[in-house]
Amino acid sequence: MFLNLENGVLSINPYRNPKAVETTQEDLLKFLDSDECLTASIENVLELFNTTEGWMAQYTGITGSGEFANKEEAYNISGNNLQEIKSNALLNWGSELELGAVKVIVHD
């Protein structure tokens, strides 16, 4: 795997690019557990899209189970009002998530 740090964003990619550094999964895990690694703040973002088939949600951030989701999608989100739709959408990524801890973007 290859690591690339660009504009303050660390990306992990299976393919080499000119700025990437090769590493192993074991070395990466050691680094992440070390004192050298700065803890980054991850913003949880829920995007809601009003489609002809109903509401679709896309989530990026830490899930209720502690895993990282990157633009994961859920379909057929329902609710009687926008607040209910937001809450129901978050249930796809863990009931522990609260709306106050998530940035919500609505695309009508």
C-alpha positions in Angstrom: 0.0 0.0 0.0 1.1 3.6 -0.5 0.6 6.7 1.6 0.1 10.1 0.2 -0.1 13.3 2.3 -1.5 16.2 0.3 -3.1 19.4 1.6 -3.2 18.0 5.1 -5.1 14.9 4.0 -3.5 11.4 4.4 -4.8 8.9 1.8 -4.0 5.2 1.6 -4.0 3.8 -1.9 -3.0 0.4 -3.4 -1.4 2.2 -6.4 1.8 4.2 -6.5 1.8 7.8 -7.5 4.8 10.2 -7.6 4.3 11.6 -4.1 3.4 8.3 -2.4 5.4 6.4 0.2 5.3 2.6 0.3 4.5 1.0 3.6 3.1 -2.2 4.9 -0.1 -2.6 6.9 1.8 -3.7 10.0 4.1 -0.6 9.8 1.1 1.7 9.3 -0.7 0.2 12.4 2.5 0.6 14.5 2.7 4.2 13.4 -1.0 4.9 14.2 -0.5 3.5 17.7 2.7 5.5 18.3 3.1 8.9 20.0 4.4 10.3 16.6 1.0 10.1 15.1 -1.2 13.2 15.6 -4.8 12.5 16.1 -6.9 14.1 13.4 -10.4 15.4 13.9 -12.9 13.7 11.5 -16.0 15.6 10.7 -19.1 13.4 10.4 -21.2 14.4 7.4 -24.6 13.2 6.4 -25.9 14.3 3.0 -29.5 13.8 2.0 -30.7 13.8 -1.6 -34.4 14.1 -2.5 -34.7 11.8 -5.5 -37.7 10.8 -7.6 -37.5 7.4 -5.8 -37.4 9.0 -2.3 -34.6 10.1 0.0 -31.1 8.8 -0.4 -28.5 9.4 2.3 -24.7 9.5 2.0 -22.5 9.3 5.1 -18.9 10.0 5.7 -17.4 9.8 9.2 -17.2 7.5 12.2 -20.1 5.0 12.5 -21.8 4.0 15.8 -19.6 0.8 15.8 -16.4 2.9 15.5 -15.6 2.2 11.9 -14.9 4.8 9.2 -17.4 5.2 6.4 -16.5 7.1 3.3 -19.5 8.2 1.3 -21.5 5.1 2.1 -25.0 5.3 0.7 -28.4 4.2 2.0 -31.7 4.4 0.0 -35.4 4.6 0.6 -35.1 6.8 3.7 -38.6 7.8 4.9 -40.1 10.1 7.5 -43.0 12.4 8.1 -40.7 15.5 8.2 -37.1 16.5 7.5 -36.1 16.0 11.1 -37.4 12.4 11.1 -35.7 11.7 7.7 -32.4 12.9 9.2 -32.8 10.7 12.3 -33.9 7.7 10.2 -31.0 8.1 7.9 -28.5 8.1 10.7 -29.9 4.8 12.0 -28.2 3.1 9.0 -24.8 3.9 10.5 -25.5 3.3 14.2 -28.2 4.3 16.6 -25.6 5.8 18.9 -25.0 8.7 16.4 -26.8 11.9 17.4 -27.8 14.7 14.9 -25.8 17.2 17.0 -22.6 15.4 16.3 -23.2 15.3 12.5 -23.1 18.0 9.9 -26.2 17.6 7.7 -26.4 18.8 4.2 -29.8 18.6 2.4 -30.0 18.6 -1.4 -33.7 19.2 -2.3 
